[in-house]
Amino acid sequence: MPKPAVVVENLVKHYGKQRAIDGINFDVAGGICFGSLGPNGAGKTTLIRILTGLIQPTQGRAWVAGFDVSQGPDAVRRAIGVVSQAMTTDLDLTARENLDIYARYYGVSYKERRRRIEALLERVGLTARANDLVASYSGGMRRRLEIARGLIHKPSILFLDEPTIGLDPQSRRVVWELLAQFRQDEQLTIFLTTHYMDEADFLCERIAIIDTGKIVVMDTPSELKKGIPGGNIVEIVLAQDQSLTEDRRLDTLISKLSSRPFVQQVIQKEGGALTDSIRLQVYVTNGPEAIPILMGMVQDEGFGLQSIGLMRPSLEDVFIHYTGRSIRAEEGQKVNFFIGAGVPRRMGG
């Protein structure tokens, strides 16, 4: 049986009194896309910085591509590619020049360097702009270039920290499809951190949900969704009127809905009474049978019903179930992975 691409044992990282990573254990099989999913501040970036050899753990051990990250960080860096959260390509160089500098760092021969650069530029759709300064690129173009740069030396594992943060939806989709294709063609293992649920669902074959430095649950996306109590979600949208501002009335409705034996939990979605409507998600054991009963309860409490429908569980529902709160897909602080901009720390430095 092939060895796992990543192995983590009892990993802990302290920053003063704060425990950013709190005793986690997991492994990543070779050739898959593994996702570390969680909100900003969950410990995802700290974890990836440890695994890429940039910082030392407080305790515990980790192996990447068969190398101990504490004992052999240089060997780890040669075996991996990294795309950090902050964009670090040099704006004053062309795309071709950025790739060439990285290839030289990793000791790629001239002949292989030229072939690899041209092949990657074509794959990421930048051949026509290869001689333009990166300063003239859009955010999506820079991100595609940084993925190509991370693959210039043919690593066995590619680490990506929030790879589509700040990109528009179309550019995000392009990056997802590019990563999926690279994983297949380059026989890559991908280790991805993200707080975008749809990103994890699209790319990852296995997901670890991380919150406050701990792994809360880990499985395939489909199995995580199957684990939601009840298995069905009924979304109730209440029509807005003056009475909805009375929190006690709404609390009474939620309490009564929650008391039914077929109801697992009721969650009021973000927005509140100041928006045009209020959304309640009711986790039930049998959605089709529950809907008419729930409709009657809403009407009996005097609320107007704007809509009601059956939903499939999503990864956000999984996160809410295991953490008790929603993950917000908002831009986090962009953290520069590297020591300085543009190039990785020199081997052995």
C-alpha positions in Angstrom: 0.0 0.0 0.0 1.4 3.4 -0.9 2.5 5.7 1.9 0.2 8.7 2.7 1.3 12.0 1.2 0.8 13.8 4.5 0.8 12.4 8.1 0.0 14.5 11.2 0.4 13.2 14.7 -0.7 15.2 17.8 0.2 18.5 16.3 0.1 21.6 18.5 1.0 25.2 17.8 1.0 28.0 20.5 1.3 31.7 19.9 1.8 32.9 23.5 -1.2 31.7 25.4 -3.3 31.2 22.2 -3.4 27.6 20.9 -3.8 28.0 17.1 -3.5 24.2 16.5 -4.8 22.0 19.3 -3.6 18.4 19.1 -4.8 17.3 15.6 -4.2 14.0 13.9 -4.9 13.0 10.3 -3.3 11.7 7.1 -3.8 12.4 3.4 -3.7 9.7 0.8 -1.6 10.4 -2.3 -3.3 11.6 -5.4 -6.4 13.1 -3.8 -7.6 16.7 -3.1 -7.8 17.1 0.7 -9.6 20.2 2.0 -9.1 21.9 5.4 -12.4 23.8 5.8 -13.1 26.4 8.4 -13.7 30.1 9.1 -11.0 32.8 9.3 -8.9 32.2 12.5 -9.7 28.5 12.7 -6.0 27.5 12.3 -6.0 26.6 8.7 -3.1 28.9 7.7 -1.1 28.0 10.7 -1.5 24.3 9.8 -0.4 24.8 6.2 2.6 26.9 7.3 3.8 24.1 9.5 3.3 21.5 6.8 5.3 23.6 4.3 8.2 24.0 6.7 7.8 27.7 7.4 7.2 27.5 11.1 7.9 24.8 13.7 5.1 23.1 15.7 5.1 23.6 19.5 4.7 19.8 19.8 3.8 16.8 17.7 5.1 15.6 14.4 4.2 15.8 10.7 5.5 14.2 7.6 5.1 15.5 4.1 6.1 13.5 1.0 7.8 11.1 3.5 9.9 13.8 5.1 9.7 15.1 8.7 8.8 18.8 8.5 10.8 19.6 11.6 13.9 17.5 10.8 14.0 17.9 7.0 12.3 21.2 6.0 14.5 21.7 2.9 13.6 18.2 1.6 9.9 19.1 2.2 10.2 22.3 0.2 11.8 20.6 -2.7 9.0 18.0 -2.9 6.1 20.5 -2.7 4.6 23.5 -4.5 2.9 26.3 -2.6 0.3 28.9 -3.6 -0.1 31.3 -0.7 -3.1 33.3 0.3 -1.4 36.6 -0.7 -0.4 37.0 -4.3 3.4 37.1 -4.4 4.3 37.2 -8.1 6.6 40.0 -9.0 4.6 42.8 -10.6 7.7 44.3 -12.3 8.5 41.1 -14.2 6.7 39.3 -17.0 4.9 36.0 -16.5 7.7 34.2 -18.3 10.3 35.9 -16.1 8.4 35.0 -12.9 8.3 31.3 -13.9 12.0 31.3 -15.0 13.2 32.7 -11.6 11.3 30.0 -9.7 12.6 27.2 -12.0 16.1 28.4 -11.4 15.6 28.3 -7.6 14.7 24.7 -7.9 17.6 23.8 -10.1 15.5 23.0 -13.2 17.8 22.6 -16.2 17.7 25.1 -19.0 16.1 22.7 -21.5 13.5 21.4 -19.1 12.9 25.0 -17.8 12.1 26.3 -21.3 9.8 23.4 -22.1 8.0 23.5 -18.7 7.4 27.2 -18.8 5.8 27.2 -22.2 3.7 24.2 -21.3 2.4 25.7 -18.1 1.7 29.1 -19.7 -0.4 27.4 -22.3 -2.2 25.3 -19.6 -3.2 28.4 -17.6 -4.2 30.4 -20.6 -1.4 33.0 -20.4 0.7 32.3 -23.5 -0.6 35.5 -25.3 0.3 37.6 -22.3 3.5 35.9 -21.3 5.7 38.8 -22.1 3.5 41.4 -20.4 4.3 42.8 -17.0 2.3 41.0 -14.3 1.3 44.5 -13.0 -1.1 44.6 -16.0 -2.8 41.3 -15.0 -6.2 40.9 -13.4 -6.5 39.1 -10.1 -7.7 35.9 -11.8 -4.7 36.0 -14.2 -2.2 36.5 -11.4 -3.7 33.5 -9.5 -3.4 31.3 -12.5 0.2 32.4 -12.9 0.9 31.6 -9.3 -0.5 28.1 -9.7 1.8 27.6 -12.7 4.7 28.9 -10.6 3.9 26.4 -7.8 4.1 23.6 -10.3 7.2 24.7 -12.2 9.5 22.0 -10.6 6.9 19.2 -10.8 6.2 18.8 -7.1 4.3 15.7 -5.8 2.1 17.8 -3.5 0.6 21.2 -4.1 -0.5 23.3 -1.1 -3.0 26.1 -1.6 -4.1 28.5 1.1 -7.4 30.2 0.2 -6.5 30.1 -3.5 -9.6 32.0 -4.8 -10.0 34.6 -2.0 -11.0 38.0 -3.4 -11.7 36.6 -7.0 -15.0 37.1 -8.8 -17.2 34.1 -9.3 -16.2 33.4 -12.9 -12.5 33.6 -12.0 -13.0 31.3 -9.1 -14.6 28.7 -11.3 -11.8 28.9 -13.8 -9.3 28.3 -11.0 -11.3 25.3 -9.7 -11.4 23.6 -13.1 -7.7 24.3 -13.7 -6.8 22.7 -10.3 -8.9 19.7 -11.0 -7.3 19.2 -14.4 -3.8 19.6 -13.0 -4.4 17.1 -10.3 -5.4 14.5 -12.9 -2.7 15.3 -15.4 0.2 15.8 -13.0 -0.8 13.0 -10.6 -0.8 15.6 -7.8 -1.9 15.5 -4.3 -3.6 18.8 -3.5 -3.9 20.1 0.1 -6.4 23.0 0.1 -7.5 25.4 2.8 -10.6 27.4 2.3 -13.6 28.9 3.9 -15.7 28.7 0.7 -18.1 25.8 1.0 -18.7 25.5 -2.7 -15.0 25.4 -3.4 -14.4 22.5 -1.0 -17.5 20.6 -2.4 -16.3 21.0 -6.0 -12.6 20.1 -5.5 -12.2 17.9 -2.5 -12.5 14.1 -2.1 -11.9 14.4 1.7 -12.6 17.3 4.0 -11.5 18.1 7.6 -13.7 20.8 9.2 -11.4 22.8 11.5 -12.6 25.2 14.2 -10.6 26.8 17.0 -7.6 24.8 16.1 -9.3 21.4 16.3 -10.6 18.9 13.7 -14.3 18.7 14.4 -15.1 16.1 11.8 -13.5 14.5 8.8 -14.9 12.5 5.9 -15.9 12.7 2.2 -18.3 15.5 1.3 -21.1 13.0 0.6 -20.7 11.2 3.9 -20.5 14.5 5.8 -23.8 15.5 4.3 -25.4 12.2 5.0 -24.5 12.6 8.7 -26.8 15.6 9.1 -29.5 14.6 11.6 -32.9 14.0 9.9 -31.4 14.1 6.4 -33.9 16.7 5.1 -34.0 20.5 5.5 -37.2 22.5 5.1 -36.6 26.2 4.5 -39.4 28.5 5.6 -39.4 32.1 4.4 -41.7 34.3 6.5 -43.3 37.3 4.9 -42.1 40.5 6.4 -44.5 42.6 8.4 -44.5 44.8 11.5 -45.1 41.9 13.8 -41.9 40.2 12.8 -40.0 42.8 14.8 -41.4 41.2 17.9 -38.6 38.8 18.9 -40.8 37.0 21.4 -43.3 36.0 18.8 -40.6 34.6 16.5 -38.9 32.8 19.5 -42.3 31.2 20.3 -42.6 29.9 16.8 -39.1 28.5 16.8 -39.7 26.8 20.1 -42.9 25.2 18.9 -41.3 24.0 15.7 -38.4 22.5 17.7 -40.7 20.6 20.0 -42.1 18.4 17.3 -40.6 14.9 17.4 -39.7 14.8 13.7 -37.7 18.1 14.0 -34.0 17.8 14.9 -33.2 21.5 15.0 -34.3 24.9 13.8 -31.9 27.6 12.7 -32.7 31.2 11.9 -30.5 32.3 9.0 -28.5 35.5 9.1 -30.3 38.7 8.2 -32.9 39.1 10.9 -36.1 41.2 11.1 -34.7 44.2 9.3 -34.5 42.4 6.0 -37.4 41.8 3.6 -38.0 38.4 5.1 -36.9 35.9 7.7 -35.6 32.5 6.8 -35.8 29.5 9.1 -34.1 26.2 8.3 -35.9 23.2 9.9 -33.9 19.9 10.0 -36.5 17.1 9.8 -36.6 13.3 9.4 -39.1 13.3 6.5 -39.3 16.5 4.5 -42.4 15.7 2.3 -44.5 14.7 5.3 -43.2 17.6 7.5 -43.9 20.4 5.0 -47.8 20.5 5.4 -47.5 20.2 9.2 -44.9 23.0 9.4 -47.0 25.2 7.1 -50.0 24.8 9.5 -47.9 25.7 12.5 -46.6 28.9 10.9 -50.1 29.9 9.9 -51.5 29.1 13.4 -49.0 31.5 14.9 -50.2 34.2 12.7 -47.2 34.5 10.4 -47.4 35.1 6.6 -45.7 32.5 4.6 -43.7 33.8 1.7 -42.3 30.4 0.6 -41.5 26.9 1.9 -39.3 24.3 0.2 -37.2 21.1 0.6 -33.5 21.5 0.4 -30.6 19.0 0.3 -28.0 19.3 3.0 -24.9 21.3 2.1 -21.4 21.6 3.6 -22.6 24.7 5.3 -25.3 22.7 7.0 -22.6 20.2 8.0 -20.5 23.1 9.5 -23.5 24.5 11.4 -24.4 21.1 12.8 -20.9 20.4 14.1 -19.9 23.9 15.3 -23.2 25.5 16.1 -22.7 28.5 13.9 -22.5 29.5 10.3 -19.3 30.0 8.3 -19.2 33.3 6.6 -17.7 33.5 3.1 -16.0 36.8 3.6 -12.5 37.9 2.7 -10.0 37.2 5.3 -6.8 39.0 6.0 -4.3 38.2 3.2 -1.3 36.6 4.9 2.0 36.4 3.0 3.2 32.9 3.3 6.7 33.7 2.4 9.6 35.6 3.9 9.4 38.7 1.7 7.6 38.8 -1.6 7.9 37.1 -4.9 10.2 34.1 -4.1 10.4 31.4 -1.5 13.0 31.4 1.2 16.3 30.1 -0.2 16.9 26.4 0.4 18.8 25.9 3.6 18.2 29.5 4.6 
